[in-house]
Amino acid sequence: MFVVASRDTLVNSRFATVVCAPIYTERRGISTEVTVGPDEGLKHESTILCDALVSVEKARLTDYVGTLSPTKLSRLRDALRIALDVE
């Protein structure tokens, strides 16, 4: 399962693939994870794992699952900064 930060950006992109962070139900409590769950549209409490970014063909992303609140999106940005070691 994958969360897309902006569906419009995904749909309008000219590229065939997008970079995604996978979501797992296992939680390790590390700084590169973001907790998500029913509030975001998921069935179970889970985590977005920013240490395991993958390139996925847009055609594989067929089911819209949910949305991140501004607070969760900010946490995702922070986790990505840590995982990628960027400012």
N, C-alpha and C positions, 0 to 999 in steps of 0.2 A: 504494500500500500504506500502511496506517496501523497504528500500535500503539496499543492501548487500555490505559491504566494499570490500570483495574479493570473487568473484564467485568461483575461483579455491579452495580457502580454504573451502568454503561451500560444494562444490561437493565432495572434497576429505576427508571430515570429516567422522569419523566412527560413529558419534553420529546421532541419528534420528531427533534431534531438534537443533535449533540455537536460540540465543538471538538476538532479533530485536528491533529497535526503530521505532515506528509507525510514519507515516507522516500525518500531518493534514493541511488543508488549513487555519485554524484559527491560528493567530499569537498573542502571548501575549507579546513578546519582553523580555523574561526572559533569563538568562544566560545558561539555560539548553536546549535551542532551537537553531537549526541551520537552517538558511533560505536556501531553495533550490528552483529550478524552471526549466524553459526551458533549461538553460545552462547545467543542470545535466540530462536532458532527460525527465523531467516531463511536463505535459500539463499546469499546473498552478503554480503560486508562492505558496509555502507551507513551512512548517517547520518540521524538524525532532525533535521529542519530546523525549529527553533523560530521562525525569522523568517518562516515562511510558513504560519501557522495558518489553517485553513479550517473552515467549518461544514459538516458532512456529515450527511445524513439517516441515522438509525440503520439503516433498512432496507437501505442500501448496504453496511453492515458485516456481511457474511455469513460470512466465513471467518476463524476464529481462527488467528492466525499464530504468536504466541509470547508470552513473558513477559519483563519486565525484572527483573533481580536488584535487591536493595535498593541496591546501589552504583550501578547504571545509573539507577535511579529517582531517586536523589539527584542524579546528574549532569543528568538531565532537568529536575528542579526548578530547579537552578541556571541551566541554559540558558534556561528559561522566564522566570526572574526577570530575566535580562539582556535577553532579547528584549522583554519587556514593561515593563522599567524599573521594577520593583516590588521592595520588600524582602521 
